Amino acid sequence: MVFKNHSVWRKVAMKDNGFVDWTSLPDDAMIQLFSLLNYHDRANLSATCKAWRIVGASKCLWTSLDLRGYKFNITMAVSLSPRCVNLQQVRFLGAESADAINHLNAMNLRDISGDSITDDTLTMLVSRHKDLRCIQVGPDDKVTSGSIKAIAFYCPKLKQLRLSGIKDVLADSINALANYCPNLVDIGFIDCLNVDGVALGHFLSIRFLSVAGTSNMKWDVVSHVWCKLPELIGLDVSRTDISSTAVSMLSSSSRSLKVLCALNCPVLEQDITVNTVKTEGKLLLGLFSDIRNVFSDWECSNEIMTWLKWILSHTLLRIAKSSPQNLDYFWLKQGVALFLSLLQCSQEDVQEMAASGLATCIFANEGNAIIEPGKAEAVVKNGGVPLLLDLAKSWQEGIQSAATKAISNLSADPNAAKTVSDEGGIGIFIELARSKNRQVSEAATGGLWNLSVGEEHKAAITEAGGIRTLVDIISEWSSDADGVLECSAGALANLAANKKYSTEIAIVGGVQSLATLINNCKFRGVQEQATRGLVNLAAHSVRNGPYAREAGALEALIQLTCSPHEGVRQVAAGALWHLSLTNVNREAIAAAGGVKALVTLAQSSLNASQCLQGMVAGALWGLSMSKANSIAIGREGGIPPLIVFAHSDSHDVHEVAAGALWNLAFDHSNAFQIVEEGGIPVLARLCSSSESRKASFMAALALAYICCGSGTNELEPTGTSSENTSKSVSLDEARTIALKHIEAFILTFSDPQAFAAAVVSSSRAALDQAIERAYILETGLLRCSEAEIGRFIAMLRSSSSILKAFAAFSLLQFTDPQGRNAVYHASLMLDAGAVKVLRAAAASANEPVEVKIFAKIVLRNLEYHQQETLYLVQEPN
């Protein structure tokens, strides 16, 4: 497409099969094509053949390097050094990158920009690159006045120097610059603590000066000195405590000054006389003035406008990052429009800062991930989305990254997200997500993460190949790219919340990728999102297929139960709870060490949040549905923490804990341990006072199992006599308490008048009236094993009328025609001969009325299910 209308296009040789032979393009055309690619793509294209390797090494393609999005070290610098003979500009981030630049052997370097640089590194850089014209470093508190002297000594051709974050800029350093750098006309000491303003007054060659954000400036003194600078035409004092008196002095007394930028200067803005300051025809820019049309209405030289656009974009970005609470009106009235105007500037660094400023200012405040709807709307209404999307396609990765980040942040607003999607943003995000530039990929995957929150965008992301791309990114990036991995995992987690896309993720290997990511990357954000993805995938695994088949998935989740971060432990336990609802996964979790891991987590969570307690109790409940797991949980020490959880005031916590204790109590040794550990009073309390009727029922079930033992009417301890007497346990007292609360629980479902009428009447209407109070609707999902059904039938033969009544009541709940597992339960009961026992109980003259009525209702339920199913029910996985 680049050469569609170019004369060289006609020279492209076509093969017989109609394909273009790209190797036949002339070198100048290929160099033009290479120039439109980023550094990584240039290197990849160069590796395809010998001819392109020669073209790709052309010195004209390597005049600038932007290393900020890459892991740049000495090894990479050495490999690039043969191509850097003509390198003139380099941009970097981080101390490692700064140290590596010296190994590029770029003897013609003219322009460096970066941060996290030390005095020694900066001194070495300038001593080796004496032709530097532009140095921009910071924010950096490790650079001292000593480095400024080194710059002065080694860089006599310097024209522009912008340093930020320095603690002290002393007079001798400034004087050295004035003495040894005669061409230096643009100076910025930005966000510095102390700058010798009087010494700057002796720097007669200065044309542009910025001390934005600098503290401890004596404005009454420096304003008198600076107004005498003969060449000064642009001055930036933004974000300082300059006064209106100093501004007036500079404006009225300086003959050369053309523009004075004073944005976000609190002292100046609070002065009610600021609008009366005489500017003597000079341009004064502040938050109190209308600066929206300054680029179109104010006439000045290109030199001044170039400096002013950089100053405005930099200052607005710094203001956006500091998030002053009182500037919302400014952003809505002028700030957003200014950023959009600066985006259309031809200066690449200005475009980049403007895009970064937009990405930042649309948030409500610093550190808050909430988008301010009014600001997002202003960006959309003023055409910001298509403008940013065009910049996101730039081959300049700095602009590409900043623009993509802005679109990504906008996508967190539902209305702006729709515009981004309608303008083709999803396809651009997916394409840029594949970038090898860490910053670009992180911004793009972040955009997909934000868009995937909305159900309306999930289909478009999937159709455009987003799921495959996200899974591939997780597999390709190493663990040091935390941002890329967190955003990718977060997007997959959102998509996995939908059953349809969950299946797609599993098909392309997403489960294994997320599991591997958890094992390889210990960054908290990555682990939380990857775990959330596995949780959402697990939520659909019951219907989508056995999760246990995915290599490493269960092991990763089990490992995360030991995470130092509670949020990660919580979602891991939640995922294991979901998974434990199927037989295949339940046994796989146990085989992978899940029982011990979850018991350990429960033991360490006694003082944890209720959410974590509920999740781990739920996971143990799910695992305890297996007899072997139930015994293992008791043996590993899972009963004491579950009793603690059952005592929780939160019904969400004590409900699942009661469910786990119900399953555990079926085993004789577990039942005795529950008594030993003081579980009877806790279960009795749930039975009588929980707000959850489901929790009360499961607590009563546990108490009944404890009273019943293994099919007998007595609970006897096991083990040696010394073990049995190690704790003072009164089994008779425990049985008495349990039966008392079971009886009280049953009576809450009894209507004496309706029950009495139903006993003496054979009419269906009388029984229907009794049924109205008998069902607990919340128990429809509960499930019993064949052995448990046998236990209830045995209870119907018990000498205890309370256990008989409770057994009939329980079977009534488990055969409720509205229950999910009722058909299965009815089949087990019919096979076990329950009908005969129930009829005997219903017809007995000596049984309490509750036993008779509950037995009659169960018989009617069985008759209903027998007619409906004809014994065709089998136990599902």
N, C-alpha and C positions, 0 to 999 in steps of 0.2 A: 504493500500500500504506500510505503514511503516514496517509491519510485514510479508511481502510477503515471504521472505526466512528465517524467524526466526522460531526457533523450537516451540515457543509458538503458532505459527499460527495453528499448528496441534491440539492444545488443544482447539481451538475454537469450541464450541458446535454449531452444525447446527440444526435449527428447522426443523420440517417436511416440512414446506412450502419452505425451501431452504434459508431462511434469517439467517444472522449471529446473534448470541446472544452475543452482545458485553459485557454484564455484566459477561460473563463466563471467560473473560480474567483474568489471574492472576494479583495480585497487582503490581508486578515489571514491567509487560508489560504495565499496565495502567499508572504507574508513568512515564515510558518512553514516552508514548503518551502525557501525560499531559505536559511534559517538552518541547514539541515542540509547545505548544500553548502560546499565549500571556496571560497576566493576566486576561483580561476581559473574554476571551474564557475559561480559566481554571475555573473561577468563575461560568460561565454559565453551563459548563459541570458538575461541582460539584453539581449543583442544581437539576440534573435530577433524582438522586436516592440516597439512604442512603449509599450504598457501595461506590459510586464515591465521595460522600461528604467526606467520611473518607479519600479516596485516595487523593482527591484534597487538603486536609488540611495537607498533608505530609510536614514536615518541610524542606525536601530537595528540594522541589519545590519553596521555598520562601527564597532563599539565596540572591536574588538580586531583586530590583524593579526599573523600569524606569518609572517615573511618569510624564515625560515631556509632554506627549500628552493627559493628563487627567486633569480634574478639581479636584485637590487634596486639601482637606481641613481637618480640625480637625475631623469632623464627619466621613469622610472616613478613616482617620487614626485610629480612635478608633475601627471601624469595622474590620480593617485589623490587628490590634495589636495581636490578638491571634495566627495568623499565622507567625508572624515576630520574633519569639524567636531566630531563627537562621539567621535572616537577616544580611548580611555582606556588601552589596553594595546598595546604593540608589542614583538615579539621579533625579533632580527636576528642575523646572523653576518657578520663581515668588516668591514674598514675602509670599503669602498665603501658598504655598506648603512648603516653608522653615519653617514657624512657626508650621506647622502641623507635621513635621517629629518627633519632640520631643514626640508626642503622640503615636508613633508606638511601644514604649517600646522595641526597638531593642537594647538590651544591648550588643550584640555581633557585633555591627556595626564596619566595618573595613575601609570602603571607602565611601566618600560622594563627590558628584559633583553637582554644581548648581550655580544659580546666584540670583540677587535681594535679597540679604541677608543683614541684618543690623548687626551692632556690637553686639547688645544685643542678637539677635537670634543665631549668630555664637558662641558667648561665651557660651550660654546655651547649644548649641549642643555639643561642645567639652567638656564641664564640665560633661555632662551626658554620653558621649561615649569616655571613656579614653583609649580604645583599638584601636582607629583609627590609621590606617597605611598610609592612603592616603587622602589628602584633596585638592580638586580642586574647587575654587570659583571665580566667576567673568565672565565677566567684571562687577566690582562693586565699585562705588566711595563712597559707604556708609560704607565700611570696613576701619578701621584705624589701626594704629600701636598697639593700645590697644588690638585689637582682636588677633593680631599676638602674643603678649605676652601671652594672654590666651591660645592660641594653644600650645605655648611652655610649659606652666605650667601644662596643663591638659593632654597632649598627648605625653608622654615620648617615646612611641613606634613608633612614626611617622617616616615614611621612605620617603615619597614624599609629597611636598607642592608646589602647583602651584596656585598663586593668580594673578589676573589681574585687571587693572583699578583702583588700589589704588593710592591715591594722594601722600602720603608720607610713605616710608618704612624707619624708623629711625634706628639709630645704636643700641639703647637699645633693640629694638625688635629683631633685627638680633642676637645680643649677647645672648638674652634669648633663642632663638632657638639653638644656638651653645652650650649653657650651659646645657639645659634640654632635648634636643633631640639628644642623641648620635648616633642614628641609621639613622638620616636624611641625605640622600645622594643625593637626587634629589630635587632641588629648582628652582622654576620659579617665578620671579617677572616680569610679562609681561604687557606691555602697562601701566606702572606706570609713574607718573610724576617725582618723586624724589626717588631714591634708594641710600642708603649710600653704595657705592661700596667699600670703604676702609674697612668698617665693614665686608663685605662679605669675604674680604681677610683673616679674622681671623677665618673663618669657615672651620676648617681643615678637616672635614669629607666629605665635598662636593665632589661628583664625577661628577654630572651633574648640570649645571647651565644655566638658560635662563633668559636674560634680554631683550628679543626681544621687540621692540617698546617702550622701556623706554627712556625718555628724560633726559636732564640735567646730563648726565654722563660725568665725567672728565676722558676721555680715557687715557690721558698721565699719569695720576696718577694710575688709577685702573689697567692698563695693567701691570705696574711694580709690583703691589701687587698680582694680580691674578696668574701671572706666577709662583709664589712661592707656590701656593696651592699644597700640596703633592699628593692628590688623584684625582684632577680634570682631567677627561678624555674626557668630552664632554662639549663644550661651545657654546651657541647660542646668537649671537649679531645681529640677523636679524632686519631689519627695524629701525636701529639706525644710528647715524652719526659718527660711528667709522671710524678712518682713517687708511690708509695703514701702517703708522708708528706703530700704536697700534697693528694691526694685525701681523706685523712683529715681534714685541716684544713678543707677546703671543706665536707665532709659534716657534720662535727660542730659547726662554728662558724657556718655560715650559717643564719639563722633562716627565710629566705624560700625557699631552694633546694628544689626538688621533684625534679628529675631531673638527673643528671650522666652525660653520654654520653662514654665513654672507649674507643672501639673502636680496636683495632690500635695500642695504645700499648706498645711493646716493653719499656720499663723497668718499667712497671706489671705487665705480664703475666709477666715473668721473676722478679718478686718473689714468693717462696713464701708471704709473709704477706698477700698481697692479699685472700685470702678472709676474713681476720680484721679487715679494715678496717671500722670502725663507720660505718654509713651513717645512723644515727639516723632510720630510717623513710623515707629518701630512696631513689629508684630509681637504682641504679648499673648502667649498661649497659656491658659489655665483652665481649671474645671469650671470656672465662673464665666468663661467666654464661649462663644459659639465657634467651634473649630472644625465643624463638619465639612465646610466648603473651602478650607484653606488651600487645598491642592489645586482647585480650579480657579479660585478668585484672586489669590495672592500672587503677584508677579515677582519673580526673583530668578536668580541664576540657577543653572542646573546644579552647580556645586552646593549651593545653599539648600536646595530642595532635596538633593540626595542625602545630605546630613540630617535634615529635618525629618525625613521619613524614617531614617534609622532611629533617631532619638524618640520619635513618637511611638513607633512600634515597640521599641525596647521598654520605654517607660510604661506604656499601657499594659504590656505583658507583666512587668513587675507589679503594677498595681493590681492586676487581676489575680496574681499569685498570692498577694498579701490579703486579698478579700476584705477591704474595709467595709463595714456594715452600712455606711451611709451613702454608698455610691450606686445603689440600684437605679436611681433616677438617671444618673449620668450614663450608665450602660444602655439603658433603654432609649434615652434621648439622643446620645451622641456616640457612645463607645462602640456599640456593635456596628454602626454605620462606618465609623472610622476604620475599624478592622477590615470590613468588607472592601473599603476603598483601598486600603494598603495591600490587600490581597492582589489587586490588579496592577500593582507597581511592578516595574521591570527588575527591581533589585531582589535577588533571590533571598538574601538574608532577611530583608524586610518582609517578603512574602511568608517566609518560614515563621518569623516571630509573630506576625499577624494571625496566622493559622493557629499557632500555639496559644495566643491570647484568646482567640475565640473558643478554643477547646477548654480553656480555664474559666473564663468569665461567665459562662452559662450555668455554672454550678451556683447553688444558693449561697454557700460560704466555704471557706477553706476546710479541707478534710471531710467535706460532706459530699456524698455521692448522689445527692438529690439535685436534679436539674431544675433550674428556675424556669417555669413554663413561659413567662413573659419574654425572657431573653431568647429562648429557643424559637419562639414565635417570631421575634424580630429578625433573627437570622433567616428563617424560612421566607418570611414576607418580602425581605429585601434581596431575594435571589441568591442567598448564601450557599444553599445545598448544591446546585449545579456548578457554581463557581468552585467550591471545594472539591467536588468530584473531578472536575477538569484538572485541578492541581494535583490530585491524588494519582493521576496518570503521568505526571511529570517523570522524566528520567533522573531528575535531581532527587536523590533519596532523602535529603533533609526536608525539602518541601513536601515530598511524597508522604513522609512520615507524619509531619505536623498536620497536613490537610486530612490525612486518614484518621488521625487521632481526633480532630475536630468533628468529623462526620460520625465517628464512633461514639463520642460523647453525646452528640445530638440525638443519636439513635436510642438513647435511654429515655427520651421523651416520646410518648406514644404518637403524638401528632407529627412531630418531626420525623419519626421513624417511618411513617407511611410515605412521607415525601422522599426520604432517602431510598426506600424500596421502589417507589414509582419512577424515580430518576435513574434506576439501574444500579443502585448502590450495592445490592447483594452480590451481583456478578463481579463488581470491582473489589469488594472485600475478599471474595474467594480467590480471585487472581492474586491480590497483594498478600494474602495470607501465606502463599507459597514462597514469598520473597525470602532470600537468605539474609537479608538485613533484619537484625533482631527488632529494631524499633518499628520498622514498617510492618513486619509480621505480627508484632504484638498489638499494634493499633488496629490492624485489619481483623485479627481474631477477636479483639475486644469489641469491634463493631458487630461481628456475628453473634457474640455472646449477648450483647444488648438487644439485637433484633430478634434473637431466638426466644426472648421472653414472651413475645406476642405470638399467639397461636396462628394468626393470619400470615406470619412470615415464615413459619417453620416449613411449610410445603415448598415455598419458593427456594429456601436455602437447600432443601433436599434435592429438588429438581435440578438445581444448578450445580450439583455435585459437592455441596458443602460438607456432607457427612464424611465422605471418602477423604476430602481434603483435610478435615480436622483430625481424623484418625491417622492419616499419613504424617501430619505435622507432629503429633505426639510421638510417633515412632522415630522421626528424623532428628528432632531437636534434642540436644543434650540437656542434662539437668541444670546447667548454669543459665539457661534461658527461662527463668522462672515466670516472667510475665507472659511470654508466648504460651507456655504450657498451662498456666492457670486459666488464661482466656479460652484456650482451645478446650480444656476439660470442662470449663463452665458452660460453653456453648453446647457441647455434647450432653452435659447433664440436663440442660433445659430441653433439648430435643428428645432426650430419653424419657422425659416425663409423659410424652405421648406414646401410646402403645404402638402405633404404626411406625413411628420413626425409631422407637426402641428396637423393633425387629430389624430395621435397616442397619442400625449401629452394630447389632450383634452379628449380622451377616458379613459385614466388612471387617470384622475383627476388633470392634471397639471395646469389647469386654476385656480381652487380653491386653490391649494397649493401655487401658486405664489401670489394669492390675499391675502391669509392668511399670507404669509411671509411678504408682504408689510406692513400689519397692525401690525405685531408682532415685526419686526426688523427695527430699525431706522438707522442702519449703512448705510452710503451713498452708498458704493459699492454694498451692497445687494439690496438696493432700486433701484439703476440704472439698475442692471441686471434683477431683477424681473420685473421691469417696461418694459424693453426692450423685455423680453419674452412675456409679455401681449400685447405689441405693435405688435410683429410678429404674435402672435396668432390672434389678432384682424384683421390683414391684410388679413387673409384667412377666416374670419368669415362670409363674405358676401356669400361665396359659401359653407362653411362647416356647417352652421347652426347658429341659433341665439345665440349670445354670452351672451345675457342678462340672459339666463337661468342658467349660472354658478354662484352659490351663492357667493356673496362677491366680484366678479371680478370688476363690475362697481364701487361699493363703494370704493374699494381700489384705483382705478385709479383716481376717483374724489378727494379722500383724498390727493393724491400725487400732485394735482395742488397747494396745500398749502405748499409743501416741501420747506425747506430753501435752497435747492440746485437747481440752475437753470437747470442743466442738467436733473434732475429728473422731474421737472415741464415740461420741453420741451418734453420728451418722453411720459409723461402722457397725455399731450395735443394732441400729435401725435396719440396715441392710441385711444383717444376719437374721434378724427377726422375720423380715419378709421371706427370705430364702428358706427358713426353717419350716415354712408352711407346706412344703412338699416332701414326700418321703425320700426321694433321691437326694435332694440338697441337704436334708436333715442328717442323713447318715454320712454324707460327704463332709459336712461341717465337723461332725464328731471325729471322723477319720483324720481330719487335718488338724486336730488339736483344739477345736472350737469350744468344747465343753470346758476344759481347764481354763482357756483364755477368758471366757465369759464369766466363769465363777471368780476368777482373779479380778476381773473388772468390777464385778458386783461387790466384792469384798473391799475394793478401794474406793467405792462410790457411795459409801454410807453418808457422807456429808456433801455429796455432789449435788448438782442441780436436779430438779424433779424430772426434767426432760431426759437427762442421761439415765437416771434411775428407772424411769419408765421403759426406755429402750432396752436396757440390759435385762430387766425383768421380763420384757416381752420376748426377747431372744431365748432366754432360759425356758420360758413357757413353751415356745415353739419346739425347742429341742426335747423337752420333757414328754412330748407326745409319743416318743419312742421309749419302750420299757428299758432298754439298755442304757439310753441316755439319761433316763430318770434316775436309775441306780448310780450312774457315774456322777451326776450332779450332786447327789447326796454324799457320795464318797469324797468328792473333791472339796466339800465344804460350802455348797451353794445354799443350804437351807437357812443358816443364820442371817445372811444379808437379805434374803427374800422375806424373812419375818420382819426385818427392819423396814423394808419397803412396804410391806402390808400394813404397817402402822402409820404410813404417810397420810397426811390430811388431804392430799390430792387424790381424787378418785381415779384419775388417769393412771397414777402409779399403783395404788393399792389394788386396783381392779386386775391389772396384769400379774401382780405379785400373787394375788389370790388364785388366779388361774394356774400359775406355776405350782403353787403349793397343793392345789387340788390334784394335779397330775402326779406330783411327787408322793403324796400321801397314799396312793394306791399300793406302793411298795411298803411292806411291813417294817423294814429297817428305817426307811425314811419317815414313816408315821411315828415311830418311837422317837426319832431324832427331833421331829417337830415338837413333840411333847417335852422332851428334855430341854430344848432351847427356848421354852416359854411361848410356843406358838399358839397354844389353846386360847389364852385370853385375847390375843391379837385377832385370831379368826373369829372368836365369839363376838368381839367388838364390831368387826366388819359385818357379821351376820345380822346384827341387830341395829346398827346405826349408819351404815354406809349409804350415801346418797344414790349409789349405783345398785340397782336391784340385781344386776348381773354379778357384781362383786359379792353381794350378800349371798346369792345362790351358790357361787363357787366356793365361798368360805364354808357354807353349810355342807357342801359336797365333801370338802376336805375333812371337816369334823366327822361326818358320817363314815368316811373311809377309816379314819382313826379309831372310831368306836367299833366298827365292824371287824377290823383286822383282816386277815386273809381268809375271809369267808366264815369266820367264827364270831362269837359275840364278845370275845375278850381280847384286849390288847396286852400282849406279853412282851417284855424286853428280850432281846437276844444278846449273846456274848457271855463273858465270864461273870461271875458274881461280883468281882471287884469292879468291873466296868459298870455293872448294873447299879451299884451303890455309889458310884462316883459323884452322882448328882442326886439331890433330894427330889425325887419325882413321885408324886402320888397319882398312880394311874386311875384309881377309883375316883379321885377328885376331878381329874381331867375328863373322865367319861361323864361324870355328873354334870359338869359345866357344859360340855359339848352337847349332851342330849337336851339340856334345859334350853339352850339357844336355838337348837334345831327345831324343837317343838314350838318355841315362840315365833320362829320364822315361818313355819308352816301355817300357823294360825292366822298370820296376816293375810293369807290367801283364802281363808275360810269364811263363808257366809252362813252362819248357823241356821238361819231361817230357810235359805235357798237349799242348803245341803240336806236339811231334815226333810224338806218337801221332795227332793229328788230321791231320797232313800225309799220312801213309802210309795212313790209314784213310778210307774213304768213309762210315763209319757216322755217323749223326746223334748218337749218344751221345758219340762222341769229340769232336765239335765243341762239343757242349753243355758238356762238361767244360772245354774251353778258354775258353768264353764267361764262365764264372763269375768270372774275374778281369779281364775286359776292359772292363767298363762303369764309368763314373763316374756314380753316381746323381744327383749334384748338378747335372749339366749338362743336365737334361731341359728347362729353360726357355730355353736358349740358342738363338739364331736366326741363320741365315745368309742372305745375299742370293743372288740368282742368280749374280752375279759371283763371289762367294766360293766357291760350289759349283764354278764353272768353274775357279777357282784350284786347288782341291784335286784336281780331275781332271787338271789340268796337272801338278801335283806327282807324280801317279802315273806320269807319263812322264819324271820327272826322272832325271838321271844319278846323283843322290844316293840311295843306298838308305835313308838315314836319313829324307830328306824323303818318299820313297815310303811307308815304314812309317808315318810320322806322318800322312800324308794319309789312308791307309786307316784308321788308328786314329781320326782325327777324324771321318771319314764314318760310322764305326761308332757314335760317340757321337750324331751328329746324326740317325741313322736308328733309334736305339733305340726299339723299339715302345712303350715306356713314356713317351717324351718327348712334350711338348705339340706341338712343331713337326715331329715326325718325318715325318708324312704329307706336309707341305709340302716338306720337304727331299727326300724320296723322289721326289716328282713332278718337282722340278727336275733331279734326277740322271738320271731316266729320259729326260726331254726332252733332256738334254745328251749322251746316249749313254754314260753311265758304265758300263753293264753290260759292254760290250765291253772297256773298259780294265781293269775289275776282274777279268774272267775271265782276261785275259792275265796279270795280275799273280799271280792265284791259281795259274795253271798253269805259270808260269815255273820252270824248274829252277834258274835262277841267282839268284833272289830270296831274301833272308833269310826264315827261317821266320815271323817276325812279319808281314811283308808278305803272305805267303800266307794265314795264318790270319785276319788282320784283313779281307782282301779277301773271303774266303769268308763271314765273318759278315755283312759288308755286303751281299753278294749275297743271302744268305738273308733279311735284313731287307727288301731291295727286293722280293723275291718275296712276302713277307708283305703289304707295303703295297700292292703291285700288285693282289693278290687282294681286298684289303679296300676299296680306293677306286675302282678302275677309272678312274683318271686324272681324278677329278671335283674335285680339290682346287684351290682358288684362293687367292691370297695375301689374307689379311684386312687390314683397316686397322690 
